[in-house]
Amino acid sequence: MAPIFSTLLSLSLVSSFALAAVSPAAPNAAPLARRDDEKIPFLDYTAIEEAAEAAVSEDLRRRGLLSDDDAALKKRTPGCGTLRVRKEWRTLTKAQKKSYIAATKCLQTKSDFGISPISNKMYDAFTYIHENNWFAFHATASFPPWHRWFVWLREVTLQEVCGYSGPFPYWNYTMDWQDPFASPIFSTDSEVGFGTHGTVPYQAMTGATGFKVDNGAFANLKVNLPEPHYLTRNFTLWKDTPTSVGGSKPAFGQWMGPEQLKKTLAANSFWDFEKVLDGIGAPQSLGIHNAPHFNNNGDWYGPGWLANTPYFPFASTAPNDPMFFVHHAYVDAVFWKWQQQSGKQWLYGGSTNISDPTQNDAKLTDTLPFSGFGPDVPVALAMKTENFPLCYTYNF
Ligand SMILES: [Cu+2]
């Protein structure tokens, strides 16, 4: 087996053993926050905290631990008004695509309100909070709700800080499974293309190689975590994978294709859903979530890209790549779709421990950590996208 592929596969099994000996305290870990009392001005902390309290009491009521009267606390939750509708990238108008990409780049010019001790750019703040203690919300039960809230923070920030008013896009890559990187989303158009990988091999930091993204709207984009470098991708990882390794090329694509989607949506329990979504305990499948990360090498590949650097495995730079958010909006759409099935909306459970998928301790009252990007919130608050403060739904 080619070394790069065995790295891939061992990362896909990250939950079962690869991180078993990892301590949460990273050698390069920054202090949790330098924010003191600084708040994110466009988040309504009081309303979010009230909604959190209401979501938790509603969970207790559903479980018979609180009377209906006491659960009337729910009334304190503000309503949503009109729900925003998220749409597939291809269905956005050219003007909307242009405006979404311009707003994304605008984040590089805005302050991060003290979130990250490493950079003061809002763009980098997303990578920072995703890196920070990432073992807590990957390949665990909190993976779907944590990333849902995270993508929502991106959506709100694009609106409030950079004036984006169009629909938040997701990339339905199950449409592109036979040749993902031929997808129109990777257009080299300088206004509406996410770009391919570049033409010049680029060593970003000791051991982390790829190609500088030098085409499309994000050409020559500089990102700063874990240290300053150009946005890097490498699509040849998938294209050059021999058909005999880890399954055929179509099989590799199938992990992000319609059949895999069907399997994911067919999961009965929440924990089964997360396991199929994330390829946990299924070495022959990366799952709908991991496949796009792992088909690529470079920033988007997360900790895998940093495998030969001092940052491995403590940093996950995946949100450096703007593809992260359209990819994860799709993962969230799949979660949403699964929840639309009868009796599934409030199902939750499974393991909170990345090293032990057999642990069964996850609860809706668990806290999702956001490292100072707004308040930490209970899982219950992230379970229904049509509730305050998420207030969105999908055209899916
Ligand atoms: Cu993640």
Boltz pocket constraint, residues with backbone or C-beta under 6 A from the ligand:
constraints:
  - pocket:
      binder: B
      contacts: [[A, 130], [A, 137], [A, 138], [A, 147]]
      max_distance: 6.0
